[in-house]
Structure formats: structure tokens, C-alpha cells
């Protein structure tokens, strides 16, 4: 059964990620990876990577790769994980 979407969670996560987008970029820079490199590696368009980092989109593929690259969870604001935690009665 799919988790029920919490109104505004995606928007809140996007706004929060927008505020820390520079931190995410610093992590990429530390690995010598540009957003375009990441897009090529994942086989997606640059706009999806940029949009996810800037909080406009929430690509699970991009967010998972950012995790693998060591971006701290506190900067990712993944709405899918937040929604799962909310449905379990936990505060994210």
C-alpha cells in the first residue's frame, strides 16, 4: 500500500533544500563532480539534477546518488522519507 501524501510536505522539503543548496553543491565540488557530470552518470537531464538540488523537484534517483556521494541526510529533505516517517507517527 502506498503512503498517503501529506499536503505541503513536498513544498516544505523543497524550500528547505533550496536553503541548503550551496552545501549540496560543496559536496559535489569536493568530489570534483559537476551537476552535468552527475546527470550524465545517472542518464537524466541536467534540469532534473539542478531542479532536485534547488528543491524544485524530488528525484529519488538523484537524491539517492547524492547520499552515496556523502551529502548529509540533513541537507536532502527527501519528501518520500519524510512522508514515510509521518505515516509511522514519527516526526522527521
Backbone as a printed PyTorch tensor [residue, N CA C, xyz], in Angstrom:
tensor([[[  0.8380,  -1.1770,   0.0000],
         [  0.0000,   0.0000,   0.0000],
         [  0.8860,   1.2440,   0.0000]],

        [[  0.5390,   2.1840,  -0.8220],
         [  1.3210,   3.4040,  -0.9560],
         [  1.0150,   4.3630,   0.1980]],

        [[  2.0400,   5.0730,   0.6570],
         [  1.8490,   6.0430,   1.7280],
         [  0.9820,   7.1980,   1.2520]],

        [[  0.0980,   7.6390,   2.1110],
         [ -0.7630,   8.7720,   1.8000],
         [  0.0810,  10.0480,   1.7880]],

        [[ -0.0830,  10.8420,   0.7530],
         [  0.7000,  12.0800,   0.6210],
         [  0.2300,  13.1150,   1.6380]],

        [[  1.1850,  13.6790,   2.3200],
         [  0.8910,  14.7330,   3.2910],
         [  0.9060,  16.0710,   2.5600]],

        [[ -0.1780,  16.8320,   2.6610],
         [ -0.2200,  18.1240,   1.9620],
         [  0.9050,  19.0420,   2.4250]],

        [[  1.5890,  19.5970,   1.4860],
         [  2.6270,  20.5730,   1.7880],
         [  3.9870,  19.9960,   2.1330]],

        [[  4.0740,  18.6780,   2.3320],
         [  5.3620,  18.0860,   2.7080],
         [  6.3790,  18.3000,   1.5980]],

        [[  5.9730,  18.0380,   0.3500],
         [  6.8910,  18.1930,  -0.7740],
         [  7.3470,  19.6500,  -0.8980]],

        [[  6.4270,  20.5710,  -0.7130],
         [  6.7680,  22.0010,  -0.7840],
         [  7.7360,  22.3720,   0.3330]],

        [[  7.4570,  21.9250,   1.5490],
         [  8.3320,  22.2420,   2.6820],
         [  9.7250,  21.6550,   2.4840]],

        [[  9.7750,  20.4170,   1.9910],
         [ 11.0760,  19.7920,   1.7450],
         [ 11.8410,  20.5500,   0.6600]],

        [[ 11.1350,  20.9600,  -0.3900],
         [ 11.7700,  21.7080,  -1.4670],
         [ 12.3320,  23.0360,  -0.9920]],

        [[ 11.5590,  23.7420,  -0.1850],
         [ 12.0220,  25.0320,   0.3370],
         [ 13.2290,  24.8520,   1.2570]],

        [[ 13.1890,  23.8080,   2.0620],
         [ 14.3110,  23.5510,   2.9690],
         [ 15.5750,  23.2050,   2.1800]],

        [[ 15.4250,  22.3730,   1.1310],
         [ 16.5900,  22.0010,   0.3120],
         [ 17.1230,  23.2200,  -0.4300]],

        [[ 16.2280,  24.1100,  -0.8650],
         [ 16.6640,  25.3280,  -1.5460],
         [ 17.5980,  26.1390,  -0.6400]],

        [[ 17.2970,  26.1680,   0.6340],
         [ 18.1130,  26.9510,   1.5680],
         [ 19.5190,  26.3880,   1.7480]],

        [[ 19.6780,  25.0800,   1.5320],
         [ 20.9960,  24.4580,   1.7410],
         [ 21.6310,  23.9880,   0.4330]],

        [[ 21.1120,  24.4630,  -0.6830],
         [ 21.6110,  24.0020,  -1.9930],
         [ 23.1030,  24.2410,  -2.1630]],

        [[ 23.6310,  25.2800,  -1.5620],
         [ 25.0750,  25.5570,  -1.6580],
         [ 25.8770,  24.4670,  -0.9450]],

        [[ 25.3690,  23.9760,   0.1610],
         [ 26.0450,  22.8960,   0.8940],
         [ 26.1050,  21.6290,   0.0430]],

        [[ 24.9920,  21.3400,  -0.6590],
         [ 24.9550,  20.1740,  -1.5310],
         [ 25.9800,  20.3420,  -2.6470]],

        [[ 26.0340,  21.5410,  -3.2200],
         [ 26.9890,  21.8030,  -4.2950],
         [ 28.4230,  21.6800,  -3.7990]],

        [[ 28.6800,  22.1170,  -2.5670],
         [ 30.0260,  21.9780,  -1.9890],
         [ 30.4300,  20.5040,  -1.9050]],

        [[ 29.4830,  19.6380,  -1.5750],
         [ 29.7740,  18.1980,  -1.5280],
         [ 30.1260,  17.6770,  -2.9160]],

        [[ 29.3760,  18.0970,  -3.9280],
         [ 29.6920,  17.6960,  -5.2980],
         [ 31.0650,  18.2160,  -5.7010]],

        [[ 31.3210,  19.4830,  -5.3950],
         [ 32.6150,  20.0850,  -5.7300],
         [ 33.7560,  19.3180,  -5.0670]],

        [[ 33.5420,  18.8670,  -3.8430],
         [ 34.5590,  18.1110,  -3.1200],
         [ 34.9170,  16.8030,  -3.8130]],

        [[ 33.9850,  16.2640,  -4.5640],
         [ 34.2310,  15.0350,  -5.3240],
         [ 34.6440,  15.3390,  -6.7570]],

        [[ 34.7130,  16.6260,  -7.1000],
         [ 35.0770,  17.0030,  -8.4610],
         [ 34.0010,  16.6580,  -9.4760]],

        [[ 32.7490,  16.6680,  -9.0250],
         [ 31.6220,  16.3020,  -9.8910],
         [ 30.7290,  17.5200, -10.0940]],

        [[ 30.4590,  17.8370, -11.3480],
         [ 29.5310,  18.9200, -11.6510],
         [ 28.1160,  18.3500, -11.7270]],

        [[ 27.1430,  19.2230, -11.7550],
         [ 25.7610,  18.7830, -11.9270],
         [ 25.5920,  18.0880, -13.2750]],

        [[ 26.2640,  18.5960, -14.2890],
         [ 26.1910,  17.9790, -15.6150],
         [ 26.8140,  16.5810, -15.5960]],

        [[ 27.9300,  16.4210, -14.8790],
         [ 28.5530,  15.0980, -14.7450],
         [ 27.5990,  14.1190, -14.0720]],

        [[ 26.9520,  14.5890, -13.0250],
         [ 26.0130,  13.7500, -12.2950],
         [ 24.8460,  13.3410, -13.1900]],

        [[ 24.3480,  14.2790, -13.9790],
         [ 23.2440,  13.9880, -14.8960],
         [ 23.6600,  12.9260, -15.9140]],

        [[ 24.8590,  13.0760, -16.4760],
         [ 25.3470,  12.0820, -17.4440],
         [ 25.4940,  10.7110, -16.7940]],

        [[ 26.0540,  10.6870, -15.6130],
         [ 26.2510,   9.4380, -14.8830],
         [ 24.9120,   8.7190, -14.6380]],

        [[ 23.8920,   9.4830, -14.3000],
         [ 22.5860,   8.9010, -13.9840],
         [ 21.7140,   8.6850, -15.2150]],

        [[ 22.1240,   9.2720, -16.3460],
         [ 21.3330,   9.1370, -17.5630],
         [ 20.0590,   9.9590, -17.5420]],

        [[ 20.1420,  11.1170, -16.8750],
         [ 18.9920,  12.0240, -16.8050],
         [ 19.4110,  13.3970, -17.3230]],

        [[ 18.4550,  14.2710, -17.5030],
         [ 18.7800,  15.6130, -17.9850],
         [ 19.3410,  16.4640, -16.8430]],

        [[ 20.1380,  17.4350, -17.2230],
         [ 20.7540,  18.3430, -16.2520],
         [ 19.6870,  19.0780, -15.4470]],

        [[ 18.5620,  19.3900, -16.0760],
         [ 17.4930,  20.1150, -15.3930],
         [ 16.9380,  19.3290, -14.2080]],

        [[ 16.9040,  17.9990, -14.3230],
         [ 16.4080,  17.1840, -13.2120],
         [ 17.3700,  17.2470, -12.0300]],

        [[ 18.6550,  17.1770, -12.3120],
         [ 19.6570,  17.2700, -11.2410],
         [ 19.6060,  18.6570, -10.6040]],

        [[ 19.6200,  19.6800, -11.4220],
         [ 19.5800,  21.0500, -10.9190],
         [ 18.2910,  21.3040, -10.1300]],

        [[ 17.1740,  20.8690, -10.6880],
         [ 15.8890,  21.0650, -10.0160],
         [ 15.8180,  20.3500,  -8.6860]],

        [[ 16.4100,  19.1650,  -8.6150],
         [ 16.4040,  18.4160,  -7.3580],
         [ 17.2840,  19.1080,  -6.3230]],

        [[ 18.4610,  19.5280,  -6.7210],
         [ 19.3550,  20.2260,  -5.7930],
         [ 18.7330,  21.5350,  -5.3220]],

        [[ 18.0390,  22.2270,  -6.2130],
         [ 17.4280,  23.5120,  -5.8690],
         [ 16.0640,  23.3890,  -5.2010]],

        [[ 15.5750,  22.1530,  -5.0220],
         [ 14.3300,  21.9510,  -4.2930],
         [ 13.0670,  22.0510,  -5.1260]],

        [[ 13.1970,  22.2110,  -6.4440],
         [ 12.0150,  22.3020,  -7.3010],
         [ 11.4770,  20.9310,  -7.6800]],

        [[ 12.3470,  19.9250,  -7.6370],
         [ 11.9870,  18.5480,  -7.9850],
         [ 12.4860,  17.6400,  -6.8680]],

        [[ 12.0020,  16.4040,  -6.8790],
         [ 12.3740,  15.4710,  -5.8170],
         [ 12.7060,  14.1120,  -6.4170]],

        [[ 13.6800,  14.0630,  -7.2920],
         [ 14.0600,  12.8110,  -7.9450],
         [ 14.7150,  11.8600,  -6.9530]],

        [[ 14.0820,  10.7000,  -6.7520],
         [ 14.6480,   9.6930,  -5.8480],
         [ 16.0110,   9.2300,  -6.3580]],

        [[ 16.1610,   9.1230,  -7.6720],
         [ 17.4290,   8.6990,  -8.2700],
         [ 18.5480,   9.6810,  -7.9200]],

        [[ 18.2750,  10.9590,  -8.0900],
         [ 19.2830,  11.9870,  -7.7930],
         [ 19.5580,  12.0350,  -6.2910]],

        [[ 18.5150,  12.0140,  -5.4780],
         [ 18.7080,  12.0740,  -4.0300],
         [ 19.5050,  10.8720,  -3.5260]],

        [[ 19.2260,   9.6960,  -4.0710],
         [ 19.9800,   8.5010,  -3.6600],
         [ 21.4540,   8.6180,  -4.0300]],

        [[ 21.7450,   9.1350,  -5.2150],
         [ 23.1450,   9.2890,  -5.6340],
         [ 23.8600,  10.3300,  -4.7740]],

        [[ 23.1450,  11.3990,  -4.4200],
         [ 23.7420,  12.4030,  -3.5390],
         [ 24.0890,  11.7850,  -2.1880]],

        [[ 23.2150,  10.9150,  -1.6850],
         [ 23.5150,  10.1900,  -0.4370],
         [ 24.8000,   9.3720,  -0.5930]],

        [[ 24.8900,   8.6480,  -1.7170],
         [ 26.0700,   7.8130,  -1.9670],
         [ 27.3440,   8.6460,  -2.0200]],

        [[ 27.2300,   9.8730,  -2.4640],
         [ 28.3930,  10.7610,  -2.5540],
         [ 28.7220,  11.4150,  -1.2140]],

        [[ 27.9250,  11.1180,  -0.2050],
         [ 28.2220,  11.6260,   1.1320],
         [ 27.5220,  12.9030,   1.5220]],

        [[ 26.5410,  13.3300,   0.7400],
         [ 25.7780,  14.5180,   1.1430],
         [ 24.9970,  14.1360,   2.3990]],

        [[ 25.1510,  14.8760,   3.4830],
         [ 24.4490,  14.5370,   4.7160],
         [ 22.9290,  14.5390,   4.5320]],

        [[ 22.2850,  13.6070,   5.1690],
         [ 20.8250,  13.4760,   5.0890],
         [ 20.1220,  14.7750,   5.4910]],

        [[ 20.7340,  15.4990,   6.4290],
         [ 20.1040,  16.7330,   6.9090],
         [ 19.9840,  17.7990,   5.8090]],

        [[ 20.6960,  17.6330,   4.6890],
         [ 20.6070,  18.5700,   3.5770],
         [ 19.6730,  18.0940,   2.4680]],

        [[ 19.2480,  16.8530,   2.5050],
         [ 18.4960,  16.3040,   1.3770],
         [ 16.9940,  16.5440,   1.4580]],

        [[ 16.4340,  16.5740,   2.6460],
         [ 14.9990,  16.8390,   2.8130],
         [ 14.1810,  16.0380,   1.7990]],

        [[ 14.3140,  14.7330,   1.8730],
         [ 13.6350,  13.8220,   0.9460],
         [ 12.1710,  13.6770,   1.3680]],

        [[ 11.2340,  14.1510,   0.5530],
         [  9.8230,  14.0670,   0.9490],
         [  9.3350,  12.6290,   1.0710]],

        [[  9.9210,  11.7040,   0.3270],
         [  9.4980,  10.3090,   0.4360],
         [  9.8440,   9.7400,   1.8030]],

        [[ 10.9920,  10.0790,   2.3260],
         [ 11.3660,   9.6150,   3.6620],
         [ 10.5860,  10.3580,   4.7370]],

        [[ 10.3360,  11.6400,   4.5180],
         [  9.5680,  12.4250,   5.4680],
         [  8.1450,  11.8990,   5.5520]],

        [[  7.5400,  11.6020,   4.3950],
         [  6.1770,  11.0950,   4.3710],
         [  6.1060,   9.7390,   5.0450]],

        [[  7.1020,   8.8790,   4.8240],
         [  7.1060,   7.5650,   5.4530],
         [  7.1930,   7.7130,   6.9690]],

        [[  8.0500,   8.6240,   7.4370],
         [  8.1840,   8.8470,   8.8750],
         [  6.8850,   9.4010,   9.4640]],

        [[  6.2410,  10.3050,   8.7280],
         [  4.9900,  10.8860,   9.2080],
         [  3.8910,   9.8390,   9.3140]],

        [[  3.8370,   8.9070,   8.3870],
         [  2.7940,   7.8780,   8.4050],
         [  3.0510,   6.8610,   9.5180]],

        [[  4.2860,   6.7650,  10.0000],
         [  4.6120,   5.8600,  11.1050],
         [  4.4450,   6.5570,  12.4450]],

        [[  4.0150,   7.8140,  12.4200],
         [  3.7950,   8.5510,  13.6590],
         [  5.0450,   9.1820,  14.2220]],

        [[  6.0810,   9.2400,  13.4270],
         [  7.3380,   9.8580,  13.8650],
         [  7.4520,  11.2480,  13.2740]],

        [[  8.1440,  12.0970,  13.9890],
         [  8.4040,  13.4410,  13.4820],
         [  9.7370,  13.4230,  12.7830]],

        [[  9.7700,  13.9020,  11.5320],
         [ 11.0200,  13.9070,  10.7640],
         [ 11.7980,  15.1650,  11.0370]]])
